[in-house]
């Protein structure tokens, strides 16, 4: 174990599209973005609109010094990338951003994100920005490692991983989200494990490999976009889970804590509270993600 904190901060917890307004004040209306601080390294899970405020916060923390950030993209849908064009470190010479993400629709991760910050979709061309950027398109079960003393990660195959990394991220591609799938990430540091499993749908059958991948995690952040009733009434096949699916996954994998994530944009704060209460009847250590929530492992 290490004394360096392993922190998880939620900056965006919604799915599909942003929902600002009085009905979402407590949980927040920004889309998917989670910050992880592990061993002095900054990892960001997805670049939904929540990353905008996070970017300004990171620049304030850096105080003009070099800022190294690793951005882990799960897939290419808009709610997971909407905030990227407004991510402040991209526009600063001190920013060093390492992009990791899957190969989708015959596009590398660089080909996936570059058009978002280029004409005609955006008035600035990302290729001209002063920040330093690297891109790595992930293979299934590839390991992202921070070797001791190194500020930036390297990607190695499972066979090449010698087990000596300070921080380790393992990527696993699932096909349960239309149409190209999404990456599930497991972050390991100081003997603790966090799993980020958004945009997954299990239906009546759970992927045994997924349960093995998650097994014993200290925290499982899991898609729980729909109530069981709404899912049955017409959301089946949309690529998202119900609270029942999330709870069953947590139970089967014997995780320490479950965080319900990727909230449906039509659900107000009161409804999310009721979903959390229902989930706790079946898995006591359940929380509903909200903006500003911080978990220390």
PyMOL commands that set and color helices and strands:
alter all, ss='L'
color gray80, all
select helices_A, chain A and resi 22-24+50-62+78-80+84-86+88-91+109-117+126-128+208-214+228-235+243-253+269-282
alter helices_A, ss='H'
color red, helices_A
select strands_A, chain A and resi 6-12+33-38+41-45+67-72+95-102+132-138+143-147+154-156+165-174+182-189+192-197+219-223+257-261+286-288+294-296
alter strands_A, ss='S'
color yellow, strands_A
deselect
rebuild
show_as cartoon
